[in-house]
Amino acid sequence: MSKNNNKTLSWDAFQSLGNPNNPELEIVKEDEPDKMDYNHLMDVRIWLDKKNRKGKKATLIKGLELNDDALSSLCKELKSKCGVGGAAKDGEIIIQGDNRKKVMEILIEKGYTKSKLAGG
């Protein structure tokens, strides 16, 4: 003989299962203002610098209004894609060598649409 395992649910447990024909709508939270992406609004300038570097060239990226963590992660990505060294200091990114065009392409790809070459 087989056992009859009829399990009964309480009313609260039954209601918690929901109606499969009418699922509840998911609540979509809007992005918080501090987490929104404002990259397209930043006026980013890309400079070529040779001063105080013993004649060696460096690409300077100015106008990035990012916190230190975001600035260092962007610097790390730029360094790896350009295959050179660099640093993030005082709200600027310094990339070794003349990599202005490559840096500008990468920044535009990341959403910094107002990126422009500056200087001589």
HELIX and SHEET records of a PDB file:
HELIX    1   1 TRP A   11  LEU A   17  1                                   7    
HELIX    2   2 PRO A   33  LYS A   35  5                                   3    
HELIX    3   3 ASN A   39  LEU A   41  5                                   3    
HELIX    4   4 ASP A   68  CYS A   82  1                                  15    
HELIX    5   5 ARG A  100  GLU A  109  1                                  10    
SHEET    1   A 5 GLY A  86  LYS A  89  0                                        
SHEET    2   A 5 GLU A  92  GLN A  96 -1                                        
SHEET    3   A 5 ALA A  58  LYS A  62 -1                                        
SHEET    4   A 5 ARG A  45  ASP A  49 -1                                        
SHEET    5   A 5 LYS A 116  LEU A 117  1                                        
END                                                                             
